[in-house]
Structures are given as structure tokens and as C-alpha cells.
Amino acid sequence: MRCRNALALAAALATWTAMAAPPEAVRNELAERLRQQIPGVPATSYVEGAAAFDDQLREKVRENAAAAEPVVAAGRALWNRKFKDGRSLSGCFPNGGRRVAATYPQFDPRLKRVVTLEMAVNQCLKSHNEALYEPTDPDTMGAVVAYLRSLADGQKALVRVPAGGEPRFEQGRRLYFSRLGQRNYACASCHVQGAGKRFAEQPLSPPVGQATHWPVIRDGKAVTLQARIRECLELMGAAPFPAGSEELNDLEYFLTYLSNGLPLKANPWRAPGT
């Protein structure tokens, strides 16, 4: 039985890795697969990530909601900090940053690449001759992203794949379904085939909804989606792609598009080590 399951998993991953389809067709097919695979959990609950499949974890998340407050406050201070020229990050974004996080990542047709929220923040800093933030630094970039996401909390994800953006979406999809590392896992091994099940006592979230609840607050720090993907790659025995790399940007683009129509659930608490 275990051998047959392994062969079926390998065949499914090979099919998805090879298949190219329009983004909306990919999203609809994955959503339907998850609906059949985990019928007891509505898609609207996917925004809770692993907590959608664990009542105790869901309760702990609610009990620890205040853990995000100091991180968001630190991000707000950085957001409104005056640059040497008298401007600030808030002046680089429409409406002072309100609701904009729901529209990122974005495909830039001029650059022919994906621009994440972190990249947009650093573009603003660069244009005002300010020091850039390290993409993985929780005290600067993590805090700013946590604050920006709080300004879009409850807004529905709305990421577009315009003409020219399809190759970046497709690359993100291929990476998600490709086996990597010493353990020969793909992201999809856990989060598609194993969605709703447990790995080392941790519930496995489905890909639809995964991009809505980041960053998470762990040990009082903001952990971004790309930081978590890098952690997962290490668990797979694969060398993590650099933060802000095209590979991680395309993965984030793919995942966020899958979550279109679901509300952002900013800055949920997570226990250390999860």
C-alpha cells in the first residue's frame, strides 16, 4: 500500500510539474482538488493556515493576538520616520499604504519581473537615498511589512497576471511542484497531497490561502512568507534560494494569486518552532 501511494504521489507531482495552463485554470483546479480532498473545511477557512485544521491551535492564535501589537508599532514608527529629505515611506504608496498590501506581489512589465512588497519598500528607500532594509531582517523589513499588512487586514487578495506575467506565474508553479533537496520533496508533497493532514504533529496548510496570513509573529518577530519558504527548503534538505531572489518572488506570486478573493489575515501568532 505504501509503495502504491508513493507511486501515485510521484505520478501526480510529475503531471503537475509538466503541465502548463492559464493561471485561473490552475487556481480553479487546485481549489476543486482541495474541496474534494478536505471537504469538512471550507475554503474561507484556509486563511487561518494550519490553525484551520486544529481547534487548539486556533484558540491559541486568538489568545495571543496581542503578540503582534509591538511588532506593528515598530513597523508604524519606521513607516512614518522622516528621511533626510523630509519625506517618509508612507509618501511612496497610495493612501499612505492603506489597502495596498492586498495587491502585491505585482508583475512589472517594464522590468519583466515580479515586484514584492519588500522590493517596493526598498525601491522607496533607494529613491530617497536611504539605507535599504535586508529582506529577512525582522526588526526592519519584517516590522514594516507587518504594519503594511495590518493596513490591509480583511482586504481580499487581488493579484493580477497581466500579459507578459504568465512565465513568472508558471515558474512559481513549477518550483512549487518540483522535487528538491536530499529528501526529494516538493512544496506540493506536503501542502497539496498532504493538505489538512499532519507532519510531525503540525497541521499542513493548503496552497490556497497560504499567502494571506503572513507575516506570522513568532518569538516576538515578524516571519515573512519568503522567510518561511526558506525554512521549508532547509527542512527538505535543499539549499534555500536567497531572500528576494527571482525564484522566491515567483513562488510568492504563484501562491498569492491562488489566494485571490480571500481576505488577508495579518500577523497571526505562531508558537516557537512552527
RAWO-V413160 format. One record per residue. N is the residue number from 1. PSI is psi as a letter, one per 40 degrees, with the letter a starting at -180 (* if undefined). OMEGA is omega in degrees with one decimal (* if undefined). Layout:
# RAWO-V413160
<<N | PSI | OMEGA> <N | PSI | OMEGA>>
This chain:
# RAWO-V413160
<<1 | d | 180.0> <2 | d | 179.2> <3 | d | 179.6> <4 | d | 178.3> <5 | d | 179.3> <6 | d | 178.7> <7 | d | 178.6> <8 | d | 178.4> <9 | d | -179.7> <10 | d | -179.9> <11 | d | -179.6> <12 | d | 179.5> <13 | d | 179.2> <14 | d | 179.3> <15 | d | -178.5> <16 | d | 179.9> <17 | d | -176.8> <18 | d | -171.6> <19 | h | 171.3> <20 | h | -178.2> <21 | i | 176.1> <22 | i | -176.8> <23 | d | -177.2> <24 | d | 176.4> <25 | d | 177.5> <26 | d | -178.9> <27 | d | -178.6> <28 | d | -179.0> <29 | d | 177.6> <30 | d | 179.4> <31 | d | 179.5> <32 | d | 178.3> <33 | d | -179.6> <34 | d | 178.5> <35 | d | 179.7> <36 | d | -175.1> <37 | d | -180.0> <38 | g | -172.7> <39 | d | -177.3> <40 | e | -177.5> <41 | h | 180.0> <42 | i | -178.2> <43 | d | 179.4> <44 | d | 178.8> <45 | e | -177.6> <46 | d | -179.7> <47 | e | 177.9> <48 | e | 179.6> <49 | b | -178.6> <50 | d | -178.3> <51 | e | 178.1> <52 | e | -174.9> <53 | e | -175.8> <54 | h | -177.0> <55 | d | -179.1> <56 | d | 177.8> <57 | d | 179.2> <58 | d | 179.5> <59 | d | 178.9> <60 | d | 177.7> <61 | d | 179.7> <62 | d | -179.3> <63 | d | -175.6> <64 | f | -177.7> <65 | d | -178.0> <66 | e | -179.7> <67 | d | -178.5> <68 | e | -170.6> <69 | d | 179.5> <70 | d | 178.6> <71 | d | 178.9> <72 | d | 178.5> <73 | d | 177.8> <74 | d | 177.7> <75 | d | 178.4> <76 | d | 179.4> <77 | d | 177.5> <78 | d | -178.5> <79 | d | -176.7> <80 | e | -179.5> <81 | h | -179.2> <82 | h | 174.2> <83 | i | 178.0> <84 | d | 179.4> <85 | e | 177.3> <86 | e | 178.7> <87 | a | 179.6> <88 | i | 177.1> <89 | d | -175.9> <90 | d | -179.3> <91 | e | -178.6> <92 | e | -173.5> <93 | i | 177.7> <94 | i | 176.6> <95 | f | 179.7> <96 | e | 179.1> <97 | e | -178.8> <98 | h | 173.8> <99 | e | -175.0> <100 | d | -175.6> <101 | d | -178.8> <102 | e | -176.9> <103 | e | 179.6> <104 | i | 3.1> <105 | i | 178.9> <106 | i | 173.7> <107 | h | 178.1> <108 | h | -176.6> <109 | d | 179.3> <110 | d | 179.4> <111 | e | -176.4> <112 | f | 178.8> <113 | i | 179.7> <114 | h | 176.3> <115 | h | 178.9> <116 | i | 177.7> <117 | d | 178.1> <118 | d | 179.0> <119 | d | 179.1> <120 | d | 176.2> <121 | d | -178.7> <122 | d | 175.5> <123 | d | 177.3> <124 | d | 179.2> <125 | d | -178.9> <126 | d | -177.4> <127 | e | 178.7> <128 | e | 176.5> <129 | f | 176.4> <130 | i | 177.5> <131 | h | -179.9> <132 | i | 175.6> <133 | i | 172.9> <134 | h | -176.0> <135 | d | -176.2> <136 | e | -178.2> <137 | h | -176.5> <138 | d | -175.7> <139 | e | 178.4> <140 | c | -178.0> <141 | d | 179.8> <142 | d | -179.2> <143 | d | 179.4> <144 | d | 179.3> <145 | d | 177.4> <146 | d | 178.9> <147 | d | 179.5> <148 | d | 179.1> <149 | d | 177.7> <150 | d | 178.0> <151 | e | 178.2> <152 | e | -177.7> <153 | h | -178.5> <154 | e | 175.7> <155 | i | -179.7> <156 | h | 177.2> <157 | h | -178.3> <158 | g | -179.3> <159 | h | -175.6> <160 | i | 171.5> <161 | g | -178.3> <162 | i | 175.5> <163 | h | -176.9> <164 | e | -179.5> <165 | e | -176.9> <166 | d | 179.3> <167 | d | 179.8> <168 | d | 174.4> <169 | d | -178.5> <170 | d | 178.2> <171 | d | 176.6> <172 | d | 178.5> <173 | d | -179.6> <174 | d | 179.4> <175 | d | -178.5> <176 | d | -176.5> <177 | e | -179.6> <178 | h | 177.3> <179 | h | -176.9> <180 | i | 168.6> <181 | i | -175.7> <182 | d | -177.9> <183 | e | 175.5> <184 | f | 176.4> <185 | i | 164.5> <186 | i | 172.8> <187 | d | -178.0> <188 | d | 179.1> <189 | d | 179.5> <190 | d | -164.7> <191 | e | 170.1> <192 | c | 179.4> <193 | d | -176.3> <194 | e | -176.4> <195 | h | -179.5> <196 | e | 177.8> <197 | a | -177.7> <198 | i | 173.1> <199 | h | -176.6> <200 | f | 177.4> <201 | e | 179.6> <202 | h | 176.6> <203 | i | -177.9> <204 | h | -178.3> <205 | i | 176.0> <206 | i | -179.4> <207 | d | 175.1> <208 | h | -178.4> <209 | e | -176.2> <210 | d | -175.6> <211 | e | -173.3> <212 | d | -169.5> <213 | f | 177.8> <214 | i | -1.1> <215 | i | 169.8> <216 | i | 180.0> <217 | h | -177.4> <218 | h | -177.4> <219 | f | 177.9> <220 | e | -179.1> <221 | i | 177.0> <222 | h | 177.4> <223 | h | -176.9> <224 | i | 179.3> <225 | d | -179.7> <226 | d | 177.2> <227 | d | 179.2> <228 | d | 177.1> <229 | d | 178.0> <230 | d | 176.6> <231 | d | 179.6> <232 | d | 178.2> <233 | d | 177.2> <234 | d | 177.6> <235 | d | 178.0> <236 | e | -176.9> <237 | f | -179.8> <238 | i | 175.2> <239 | h | -177.6> <240 | i | 172.2> <241 | i | 178.9> <242 | i | 176.3> <243 | h | -178.2> <244 | e | 178.9> <245 | i | 178.8> <246 | d | 179.9> <247 | d | -179.3> <248 | d | 177.4> <249 | d | 179.9> <250 | d | 175.3> <251 | d | 179.5> <252 | d | 177.9> <253 | d | 178.4> <254 | d | -176.3> <255 | d | -177.8> <256 | d | 176.4> <257 | d | 178.3> <258 | d | -176.2> <259 | e | 178.8> <260 | h | 179.1> <261 | e | 177.0> <262 | i | -177.3> <263 | i | 173.6> <264 | i | 178.3> <265 | g | -165.5> <266 | i | 164.6> <267 | f | 176.0> <268 | i | 177.4> <269 | i | 171.1> <270 | i | 179.6> <271 | i | 174.9> <272 | h | 177.7> <273 | e | -179.7> <274 | * | *>>
